[in-house]
Amino acid sequence: MRLPRPRLTAPVLLWFGVFGAPAAWTTQHVTGFALTQADCNAAYRGDIPFDGLTIAVMATAAVVALLAELSAVTVYRRTRDAGKEPPASRVHFMAIVGMTIGPLFLAMILMSGLGAVFLETCRQS
């Protein structure tokens, strides 16, 4: 007996495609800020593996952003014959929004993560 494979519905894919990359960047940004504050605190300096944790958080956020982009592309391809009548046209438009912002947030994730690792931390501006 073969069980049916669960299939993600279009709304789940659509909303993940639109909000997945921004949520991943937000999580990475807040986590990176907390890691930097802990690394720059004299009481904890050297106690946490700052570079390793930063790379792990960056890689996780990048994977989530890539999966969100893939979700947006999937919804876009499913709705390419949507026409101009709602709600299918709105779903198609939101998929285009997800496809547009995904690479931007992926670039922000990579730039902030790699910048934190390779640039000097704990420096007064």
C-alpha positions as CSV (number, residue, x, y, z in Angstrom):
1,M,0.0,0.0,0.0
2,R,1.3,3.4,-1.0
3,L,0.5,6.4,1.0
4,P,-0.3,9.6,-0.8
5,R,2.5,12.2,-0.7
6,P,1.5,15.4,1.1
7,R,1.5,18.3,-1.2
8,L,2.0,21.9,0.0
9,T,-0.9,24.1,-0.9
10,A,-0.5,27.2,-3.0
11,P,-1.3,29.6,-0.1
12,V,1.5,28.1,2.0
13,L,4.0,28.3,-0.8
14,L,2.9,31.8,-1.8
15,W,3.2,33.3,1.7
16,F,6.5,31.5,2.4
17,G,7.7,32.7,-1.0
18,V,6.9,36.3,-0.1
19,F,7.8,36.4,3.6
20,G,10.4,33.7,3.9
21,A,13.5,35.7,2.8
22,P,12.6,38.8,4.8
23,A,11.9,36.7,7.9
24,A,15.2,34.9,7.4
25,W,17.1,38.2,7.1
26,T,15.4,39.7,10.1
27,T,16.2,36.6,12.2
28,Q,19.8,36.7,11.0
29,H,20.1,40.4,11.6
30,V,18.8,40.2,15.2
31,T,20.8,37.1,16.0
32,G,24.0,38.7,14.5
33,F,23.4,41.9,16.6
34,A,23.1,39.8,19.7
35,L,26.2,37.8,18.9
36,T,28.2,41.0,18.2
37,Q,27.1,42.5,21.5
38,A,28.1,39.3,23.4
39,D,31.5,39.2,21.5
40,C,32.2,42.8,22.2
41,N,31.3,42.6,25.9
42,A,34.5,42.4,28.0
43,A,33.0,39.8,30.3
44,Y,32.2,37.4,27.5
45,R,35.0,38.2,25.0
46,G,36.4,35.0,23.6
47,D,33.9,32.7,25.4
48,I,31.7,32.3,22.3
49,P,32.8,31.1,18.9
50,F,31.6,34.3,17.1
51,D,32.8,33.4,13.6
52,G,31.4,29.9,13.7
53,L,28.0,30.9,15.0
54,T,27.8,33.9,12.6
55,I,28.6,31.6,9.6
56,A,26.0,29.0,10.8
57,V,23.3,31.6,11.2
58,M,24.2,33.1,7.8
59,A,24.1,29.8,6.1
60,T,20.8,28.8,7.7
61,A,19.2,32.2,6.7
62,A,20.6,31.8,3.1
63,V,19.1,28.4,2.8
64,V,15.7,29.6,4.0
65,A,15.9,32.6,1.5
66,L,16.7,30.2,-1.3
67,L,13.8,27.9,-0.4
68,A,11.5,30.9,-0.3
69,E,12.7,31.9,-3.8
70,L,12.1,28.4,-5.0
71,S,8.6,28.6,-3.5
72,A,7.8,31.9,-5.2
73,V,9.1,30.5,-8.6
74,T,6.9,27.4,-8.1
75,V,3.8,29.5,-7.5
76,Y,4.7,31.7,-10.4
77,R,4.9,28.8,-12.7
78,R,1.7,27.3,-11.5
79,T,-0.2,30.6,-12.1
80,R,1.4,31.8,-15.3
81,D,-1.9,31.2,-17.2
82,A,-3.8,33.1,-14.5
83,G,-5.2,35.8,-16.7
84,K,-6.3,39.2,-15.4
85,E,-9.1,38.1,-13.1
86,P,-8.7,37.9,-9.3
87,P,-7.8,35.9,-7.3
88,A,-5.5,34.0,-9.6
89,S,-4.0,37.3,-10.9
90,R,-3.2,38.4,-7.4
91,V,-1.5,35.2,-6.5
92,H,0.6,35.5,-9.7
93,F,1.5,39.1,-8.8
94,M,2.5,38.1,-5.2
95,A,4.7,35.3,-6.7
96,I,6.4,38.0,-8.8
97,V,6.9,40.1,-5.6
98,G,8.5,37.0,-3.9
99,M,10.7,36.3,-6.8
100,T,11.9,40.0,-6.9
101,I,12.7,40.4,-3.2
102,G,14.2,37.0,-2.7
103,P,17.6,37.7,-4.3
104,L,17.8,41.1,-2.6
105,F,17.4,39.7,0.8
106,L,19.8,36.8,0.0
107,A,22.4,39.5,-0.9
108,M,21.7,41.3,2.4
109,I,22.1,38.0,4.3
110,L,25.4,37.2,2.6
111,M,26.8,40.7,2.9
112,S,26.0,41.2,6.6
113,G,27.1,37.7,7.6
114,L,30.4,37.8,5.7
115,G,31.0,41.4,6.7
116,A,30.7,40.4,10.4
117,V,33.2,37.6,9.9
118,F,35.8,39.4,7.8
119,L,35.6,43.0,9.1
120,E,36.9,44.1,12.5
121,T,34.3,43.9,15.3
122,C,34.2,45.8,18.6
123,R,35.3,49.1,17.0
124,Q,33.9,52.5,18.0
125,S,32.5,54.4,15.1
